[in-house]
Amino acid sequence: MPGMVLFGRRWAIASDDLVFPGVFELFVRVLWWIGILTLYLMHRGKLDCPGGVLLSSYLIVLIILLAVIICTVSAIVCVSMKGTICNPGPRKSMSKLLYVRLALFLPEMVWASLGAAWIEDGVQCDRTVGNGIIATVAVRTRTWCPATLQQGSLSSTSNRTASGTTRSLTRWSAIPQGPPSCRSRTTDYDLVGGDQLNCHFGSILQTTGLQYRDFIHVSFHDKVYELPFLVALDHRKESVVVAVRGTMSLQDILTDLSAESEPVDLECEVQDCWAHKGISQAARYVYRRLINDGILSQAFSIAPEYRLVIVGHSLGAGAAALLTIMLRSPYPRVRCYAFSPPRGLLSKSLYEYSKTFIVSLVLGKDVIPRLSVTNLEDLKRRILRVIAHCNKPKYKILLRACWYELFGGHPEDLPTELDGGDLTQPLLGERSLLAHGSPAYSFSSDSPLESPTKYPPLYPPGRIIHLEEVGTSGRFSCYPAARYSVKWSHESEFSKILIGPKMLTDHMPDILMRALDSVVSDRAACVSCPTQGGSSVEVA
């Protein structure tokens, strides 16, 4: 984990980061060495030509030089495999090996230049040998930058997150932009924002299966604290549906990052009404548009007997939940379905109040319904403790993660023990170390974290339905399709961020839609679960 010190400065690359680039260079060098050796043994009898002695000497020195480089790279790989993330002691010879490896580039460059010069001078020998020398020079010019330090460009990987709306109308944010239905036409609905060619709206039509006449208002206007949304009539369910889009732009990300709490002025008898500032502002914007611009009044003038349903995914789910609370007074029958909402959304009193008319749905280990400022601080401390106590080398942890991602399986079967034997769960296992109640991971002194006034504890909206994968599935067809169980869950089950291979993918709209379709089609997954109030609800 500590960066290596080379040439008097510390680099943002650790000595245990060289296993995989070293193995790759070793593979290329060995193939190269075998090719040059084969070329020399097969054609050494044909080098009795003008300049043949030079070519013979060139190949012999090249074979020896490659052998030395292979030995050096092998030593670098072996040393990089030693120790653990926080114990670089067994790798203390790494800097010397890297100096040796760098020094070997000088004779390699000189010998490549000589080979190019001799070929340029027109050495008249077997054509195969000449072509082999040319190939050798070409390959070497490609490998002058050491593969073991190419990773030292120190680029960091980034997590991706994307969101959209969900289910029927809520598939909105996951739709392709620009299907064959893109065309200009006279609209029978209000259209706001940049969709001059009807491409986005054509995608919505294709995804939802609704008709043009079913849409009352569509807004693609997107600024900080101002989210795109639409209002449509679902005649099959007899509902006026408001769908709020999730994170899809830089402006949306800035709204997400406004994570401080602010008081919310609501027409209800709930005390201590606090909410996520950015999402609260976004919900207030949609509320003003719906009420002040008469959008909802227009919808109910067409279908006065319909009920109001508000949906959204991720950021849109949080805004939909707060919007539902704001509309609770003028529309007492309003209902909200929040798909993968953020955890840090409502104060405790608002969370309890929302249980009667908001249902949240969470898939698997999705990180967003567990995400809040205090949880991130808690995660940072726990990760540092896990890393400090992990006794497995980094390359083994990465290999196990890749195996799980490709083939599925049970990473819990691959333990990562503490020296004292307290830790029995894997670092990257499906059941997170960070949520495991091991004595080694009890934070009696600093957990739960003391929250500053700016970031009081916030909770997810409404009652929570949790979809969990049953069994395992891999990337290949030989593994069965994933199946899911469904249950009501308490918010405390989402009070810690879980580290796992699917913590990000479980938040993706297409994965969520696939899980919902699987649950609906597989009646065996539909179970009767006691609600938090004690009654029984059929989940389908």
N, C-alpha and C positions, 0 to 999 in steps of 0.2 A: 504493500500500500504506500509506504513512503517513496517519494520520487528519487530516482538515481541522481548521483552527483557526478558529472563528467565535465572536464575542462573548466572546473572551478564554479560551475553553476548547477542548480538543481533543476531537473527536467520533470515535466508532468507525465512521466511514464515510469512505472515501477519495474524492478528487476524481475518480477514474475509475470510481466506482460509479454515476454519474448518467446514464449513456448510456441504459439501458433505461427507467428511470422518466421520463427527459426525453423520449424518443421517444413514450412513451405519452401524456404530457401534451400534447405537440405535436400528436399525432393528434387528440385530443379538442378542443383549442383551434382547430385549423384547421377541423374539421367545424363547430364552433360558429360560427366567424367566417363561414364560407360560408353557413350557415343564416341568420344575422342580416342579412348583406348581401343575400341573396336576398329575405328578408322586407321589407327596406326598399325595395329597387328595385321590387318588385312592388306595394307598397301605399303608396308615398309620395304618390300622387295621391289617396288616400282619407283623408289626415290633416287635411283642412280641416274639422275638427270641434272642439267644445269640448275643450280640452286637447290638440289635435293638435300644436301647436307644441312642447309639452313632450315628447310621445312622439317626434316627429321629432328633437329635440335629443338625447333619450336614446339613440336608436338610432345617431345619427352619432357621439356620444362613445363609445358602447360599441364600435362598429366600430374606431375609432381606438385605444382602449385595448387591445382584443384584439390588434390588429396589433402594438402595442408589446410586449405580453406574448409573442406568438409569436416576435418577433425576439429577445427576451431568452432565451427557452427554447432557441431554435435555437443561440444563441451558447453556452449552457451545454452543450448536447449536443456541439457541435463541439469545444469546449475539453476536455470530458471524454474525447473520443476520442484526444487527443494523448498523447504520452509513452508510458512503459511502467509496469509495476507498481511498480518501484523507482526510477523517474525521474519525479517529479512536476513537474520544472522547467517543461516546456511548459504546465503547467496552473496556473501561479502566479496567473493572473488570475481563477481560479474563485471565490475568496472575494468579490471585488468584484462579480462577476456575481450571486452569490447574494444579496448585500446589495441590489442593484438589484431582483432578483426579489421579495424580501421586501417592499421598499418599495412595489412595485406593488400589493400586497394592500390597502393602505389606500384608494387611490382606487377599487379594485374593490369593496371592501366598502361604501364610501360610495355608489357609484353603484347598487349592487344595492339598498341600503336606500331610496334615492330612487325607484327604479323600483317597489318594492313599495308605497311610500307613494302614489305617483301612481295606481297601479291601485286601491289601497284607496279613494282619494277619488272613484272612479267616473268616470274619464275616459271619455266617450262617443264612442268611435271604432269603426272596423271591428273586429268580434269576433276576427278572425284575428290582428290586430295585438296586441290585448289578451292573447290566449292565448299569443302569442309572447313577450310581455314576462314573463308569469307563468312560462313555461318557462325563460326566461333567468335569472330570479331563482332558481328552484329549482335549476337546474344550477350556478349560481355558488355557492350555499350548500354544495353538495357538493364544490366544488373550492377552498374557502378554504384548506384545508391543502395546501401545495404538494406536488405529486406528486414533485418532485425531492427533498423532504425527508421524504416519507412513509417512504421506505426508511431514513431516519435514526432511526426508532424502534429501529433497531439490533437487530432480532431476528436471531438466528443460526440457521442451519439445522443440523440434527443428522442424523447417520447412523443408519440403522436396522440393527439386526442381529437376526435371529431364527433359532432353530435347532430341530431336532427329531430324532427318530430316522429311520431310513432303510430303504429296500428291504423289501418285504413287511412284516414286523413293524416294521422301522425307519422306515416311513412314519408311525409313531405320532404324532410331534409336529407333523406338518403337516396332520393331519386336522381337519375342522370340528367344532365343539363343539355338540352338540345336533341330530343327524340324526333322521329319523323313528323310529329304533330306540330312542329314549329311552323307558324304561319301567321300572317296578318289577317285579322278579322275584326269586325265591329263587336265590341264586348257588351254584354248585357249585365255586367257586374262592375263594381268599383275596382279599379286597378291603380295602385300607388307604387312608385318605385321603378327601378330600371329593368323592365322586361318588355322592351319595345317590340320584339319579334314573337312574343308569346311562348318563348322556349321554356322558361321555368314553369309557366302555367300549363303548358302542354304536358310537361312531365308530371305535374300534379294530377291532371286528368287521367293520364295513363296509369298512374300508380293507384289512385283511389277508386277509379271506375265510376266516378260521378259525372254528371252532365254539366254543361256550361250554366244552365238555368239554376243549378243547385247552389251556386256560389253567390253570396251576398257581397262580400268584400275580400279583396286580396291585396295585401301590402307587402312589398319587397323593400320598403324603406328600412335602411340599416345604419344606425349610428350608435355611439356609446349610450347606453341606457335606453335605447329605442330598438326593439326587436321586430323583425318581420312576423306577420301573423295573417290568418285568414278566418273568415266566417262562412260557414256553409250549412246547408240543410241536409241532414241524413234522414230521408223519408223512411227507410227500412226500420230504423230505431226510433223514429219520431223525435228527433233531437236537433236543436240548433247547436252546432259544434264550433267552438273557437279553438283553433290549433295554433300554438306558439312555437316558432322555430327555435332550435337549439344553436349551439356554438358552431359557426361556419365562417367567421371573418375575424380580422384583427380587432374590430370594434367590439365584437362579442367577447373576445378574450379579455379586453379591458374591462368590460362589464363584469365578467367572472372575477377578475382580480380585485375589484372594489369590495373586499371581504370584510371590512369593518361593519359593526352593527349600528343600526339607527332605529329610533322609535318609529312605529307605524301607527298612523291615526286611522282607527277603524270604528265603524258604527256597531260596536258590540260591547258587551259587558266584561270582556276579558281584560285583566290587568297585566302590566308589564309586557306590552306588545313590542317586541324587538324582532328585527329581521336583517338578513344580508343586505347591505346597502345597495349594491349594484343591481341585484335581482329585484329588490323592492322598488327601485326607481324604474326599472324596465316594466314591472307589473303596473305601476302607476301610469306609465305612458300608454300602455294598451287599454287600461281602464278609461282614461280620458278619451281615447279614440272611440271606444265602444259606446260610451254614454254621451259625451258632449257632441259627437258627430252623428248621433242617432243611428249607429250601425245596428245595435241590438234591437232598437225599436223597429227598424225596417224589417229585420228578420222575423220578429214576432208578429208584425202586421201581416206577414204572409202565412205564418204557421203559428197562430196564437196558442194552440193546444200543446205545442211541443215543449219539451223540457230543455234546459240549458246544460250542456256538457263542455267542459274545458279540458284540453289535453295538451301534452308537451313532452319533450324528451330532453334530459340533461338540464342545461340552462333554461330551455323552454319549459321543462317540468317544474322547476322552481318558480319561474314567473307565472305559470298556470296555477300553481297552488296558491300563491299570494293573490293573484287576480280573483280566484274563487272566493277567498276570504273577503276581499273587498266587495264582491258582488253578492255576498250572502244575504245582505239586508234587502236589496231590491228584488232579488231572485232567490227566495228561500229553498227552492227545489234544486238549486244548482249542484252539480256533481263534478268532481275532478278526478282524472286518472293521470297520475304523474309517473312517467316511465324513466327510471334511472335518475331520480332527482338528487341534487347535492345534499349532503348531510347538514352542512352549516347554513341552515336556512331560517328556522323559526325558533323563537324563545320557547321555553318549556310550556308556558301557559298557552301559547298559540298552537303548539304541537298537540296538546291535549284537546284543545277546542276543535282542531281540524279533523279529528278521528271520525266524526260522525258523517262527513261528506267528502273526504278525500281518501283515495286509495293509491298507494305508491307500489310500484313493481320493480324489484331488483333481481338481476340475474347473477348468480354465482358469486365470484370474488370481485365484482365490479368495484373499482376504486372510488368512483365519484360519490356514490351514496355513503361512503365512509370518510369523505374528504372534508376537513375543516381545519382552521388555523391551529387549534389546540392539538388535533390529531396529527398534523404534520410535525409539530414540535415533539410530540411523543414518539412518532415514528423515527425521527432523526436520532433521538437518544437510544432507542432500542436497536436500531441498525448498527450504531457504533458499538454497542455492547455485544451484539451478535458477531460482528466482524472481529472484535477483540478476542472472543472466546472460540472462534472457529479454528479447528485444527486440520482442516483440509486445504490443500493448495488450490489456488484460483483456477487453474486449468481443469481440475477435476469437477469443480462446481459448474463451470461453463459447459463442459461436456455433458454432464447430467442434465442441465437445463435444455441443451440442444436435443438430447435423446428424448426428453419428455415432450418437447414441442413437436418433434417429428413423429414419434411413435406412441405417445401417450404413456400409460403405465402408472405405477404408483411410486413416486419419488420418496414417499415415506419409508419405503423399503431400503433406502440408501442413507443410513444415519450419518450425521455429522456431530460427533460427540465432543463434549467438553472434556478437558483433561480429567476432571473429577467424575465424569460419567453422568452429569446432571442433565445434559441436553440429549434428547433422543429423537428430535425431529430434524429433517434436512433443511439446509439453508434456503433452498428454492423449492421446497415441497408445496404440495397443494394445500396442506394444512399448515398455516403459517407459524413460523417460530415466534413471530411477534405477538400472536394471539395465544400461544401455548402457555399454559399456566405452570411453567417450570420454576422451581425455586431460584434458578439462575437468572430468571428474567423478571423477578418481582421488583417493582419500583416503589417500595414502601416509603422511600425518602422523597421522591420527586414525582410520583404519579398517584392520582391524576394531577396534571399540571395546573399550577395556579394561573388562571386566565386574567389578563389585564382587563380593565373596564372596556377598552376598545374592542376586545374580542371575547365576550362572554360565551359560555357554552351554547351552541345552537343545535337544533335537532331537525331530522327530516320531516316531511309533511305526512299527516294522516296515518292510517293503518298500512302495514307493509306486507305485501305478498312476496315471498322469496322463492325464486326458481333455482334449484340446485341440480347440477348434473349428477346422474346416477351412473356409476361405472366410469369408464374412460374411453376416450376416442383419440385416434391419431390422425395424421394427414393423409393416410393412404386407405384405399377402398377395402383392404383386408380387415380393417377395424369397423365394428358396427357403428351406425349413426348414434349420436348422443341421445340419451333419454333424460328426462327431467322429473324431479319430484316438486310438488308445490305445497307450501305451507304458509300460515300466518306467522310472522316473526315480530319480536319486540325490537324497538329501536336500539336497545342495549347490545344486540347482536351485531350492530354496525358501528360500534363505538371505537373500533380500532381498525387501522388500515392493514389489510392482509397482503403480504407479498406472495405472489404466485405467477405462473406463466400466463394466466388468463385475466389478470387484474385489469388490463387495458382492453383486450378484445371482448370481454364480457360487456363492455359499455357500448360497443359499436351497434348502430341501429340494425344492420343486416343480421348480426349474430342474435340480437334480441328478437327480431322478427322470426328467425328460424326456430328459436327456442319456443316462442309462443305458438307457432304453427305445429311444432312437435307435440306440445302439451294438448292442444285442441284435438289433434288427430289421434293421439294415444290416450284412450280413456283410462288405461291402467294407471296413468300418471295423475289422474284426477282423484284426489283424496278428500274425504271430509275432515276438515280441520277445525278445532275449536277456535273461535275468535277470541280476541282479547277480552271480550265481555262475557265469554263463557258459552255462548251459543254455538251452533254448528252451521257452517257455511260450506256449500258445495263449490269447490274451486274447479273451473274448467277453462 
